[in-house]
Amino acid sequence: MTSERTKLYRDKQNGKLMGVCAGIADYTGINVGWVRLAMVLSVFTPLSGVTLPMYFLAGLFLNKKPAHLYVDAQEQKYWQRVRQSPQRTAREIRARFRDVDRRLAEVENYYVSSNPRLSAEIERLR
């Protein structure tokens, strides 16, 4: 998964300070408000000596989110699911293809069974 849609970015458009929390929210699919709340609460814990420097380092080293990354909200949700569980997403896609294949076979069967000339032609080709 080396797609640019599977990387963590800073989201300056939806961010407040450096866009790190908004980027994490976009990457994970968690509401940005919850990510910001977790960040603020972590400042008041013993980890505060690590949290703030890590936030600013992420703000410095993460690339800005490209404006063209997603076409619409549905595509954004899809890529969030891919990042969360690639195996589950692959199973869902295979299931959709099986369903499309099944429906296509039904259409083909209906058309061929109602057209004896086409059915004979297909049998000759086999």
C-alpha positions as CSV (number, residue, x, y, z in Angstrom):
1,M,0.0,0.0,0.0
2,T,2.1,2.8,-1.2
3,S,-0.8,4.9,-2.5
4,E,-0.7,8.5,-1.4
5,R,-4.2,7.9,0.0
6,T,-2.8,5.6,2.6
7,K,-0.3,8.0,4.1
8,L,-0.6,10.2,7.2
9,Y,-0.7,14.0,6.3
10,R,-1.2,17.2,8.2
11,D,-4.6,18.7,7.3
12,K,-4.1,22.4,7.3
13,Q,-7.5,23.2,5.8
14,N,-9.4,21.6,8.8
15,G,-6.6,22.1,11.3
16,K,-6.4,24.7,14.2
17,L,-2.7,24.9,14.9
18,M,-0.6,22.8,12.6
19,G,-3.2,20.4,11.3
20,V,-1.8,17.3,13.0
21,C,-5.0,16.4,14.9
22,A,-7.1,16.9,11.8
23,G,-4.6,14.7,9.8
24,I,-4.9,12.0,12.4
25,A,-8.6,12.3,12.3
26,D,-8.7,12.0,8.6
27,Y,-6.3,9.0,8.6
28,T,-8.2,7.1,11.2
29,G,-11.8,8.2,10.5
30,I,-12.3,9.4,14.1
31,N,-14.1,12.7,14.6
32,V,-11.5,15.5,14.8
33,G,-13.1,16.8,18.0
34,W,-12.3,13.5,19.8
35,V,-8.7,13.6,18.6
36,R,-8.3,17.2,19.8
37,L,-9.9,16.3,23.1
38,A,-7.5,13.3,23.5
39,M,-4.6,15.6,22.7
40,V,-5.6,18.2,25.3
41,L,-6.2,15.5,28.0
42,S,-2.8,14.0,27.2
43,V,-1.2,17.3,28.1
44,F,-2.4,16.9,31.6
45,T,-1.0,13.4,32.1
46,P,2.5,12.3,32.9
47,L,3.0,11.9,29.2
48,S,2.8,15.6,28.6
49,G,6.6,15.8,28.3
50,V,6.4,13.6,25.3
51,T,3.0,14.6,23.8
52,L,3.8,18.2,22.9
53,P,7.2,17.6,21.4
54,M,5.8,14.7,19.3
55,Y,2.9,17.0,18.2
56,F,5.3,19.7,17.0
57,L,7.7,17.2,15.4
58,A,4.7,15.7,13.5
59,G,3.7,19.2,12.5
60,L,7.2,19.8,11.1
61,F,7.8,16.4,9.4
62,L,4.4,15.4,8.0
63,N,3.6,16.5,4.5
64,K,0.6,18.7,3.9
65,K,-2.5,16.9,2.7
66,P,-2.9,17.3,-1.1
67,A,-6.0,19.2,-2.1
68,H,-6.8,16.6,-4.8
69,L,-6.6,13.5,-2.4
70,Y,-10.3,12.7,-2.4
71,V,-13.0,13.3,-5.0
72,D,-15.8,13.2,-2.5
73,A,-16.8,12.2,1.1
74,Q,-17.6,8.6,0.0
75,E,-14.1,8.1,-1.4
76,Q,-12.7,9.5,1.8
77,K,-14.6,7.0,3.9
78,Y,-13.5,4.2,1.6
79,W,-9.8,5.0,2.0
80,Q,-10.3,5.4,5.8
81,R,-11.7,1.8,5.8
82,V,-8.7,0.6,3.7
83,R,-6.3,2.1,6.2
84,Q,-8.1,0.6,9.2
85,S,-8.5,-2.9,7.8
86,P,-7.1,-3.7,4.3
87,Q,-8.1,-7.4,4.6
88,R,-11.8,-6.5,5.4
89,T,-11.9,-4.1,2.5
90,A,-10.5,-6.7,0.1
91,R,-13.1,-9.1,1.2
92,E,-15.8,-6.5,0.7
93,I,-14.6,-5.8,-2.9
94,R,-14.4,-9.5,-3.7
95,A,-18.0,-9.9,-2.4
96,R,-19.1,-7.0,-4.6
97,F,-17.4,-8.6,-7.7
98,R,-19.0,-11.9,-7.0
99,D,-22.4,-10.2,-6.7
100,V,-21.8,-8.4,-10.0
101,D,-20.7,-11.6,-11.7
102,R,-23.8,-13.4,-10.4
103,R,-26.1,-10.7,-11.6
104,L,-24.4,-10.6,-15.0
105,A,-24.8,-14.4,-15.3
106,E,-28.5,-14.0,-14.5
107,V,-28.9,-11.4,-17.3
108,E,-27.0,-13.5,-19.7
109,N,-29.0,-16.6,-18.8
110,Y,-32.3,-14.7,-19.2
111,Y,-31.2,-13.2,-22.6
112,V,-29.9,-16.5,-24.0
113,S,-32.8,-18.6,-22.8
114,S,-35.3,-16.2,-24.5
115,N,-33.3,-16.1,-27.8
116,P,-32.9,-19.6,-29.3
117,R,-30.9,-18.4,-32.3
118,L,-28.3,-16.7,-29.9
119,S,-28.2,-19.9,-27.8
120,A,-27.5,-22.0,-30.8
121,E,-24.7,-19.6,-31.9
122,I,-23.1,-19.7,-28.5
123,E,-23.2,-23.6,-28.5
124,R,-21.6,-23.6,-31.9
125,L,-18.7,-21.4,-30.6
126,R,-18.1,-23.8,-27.7
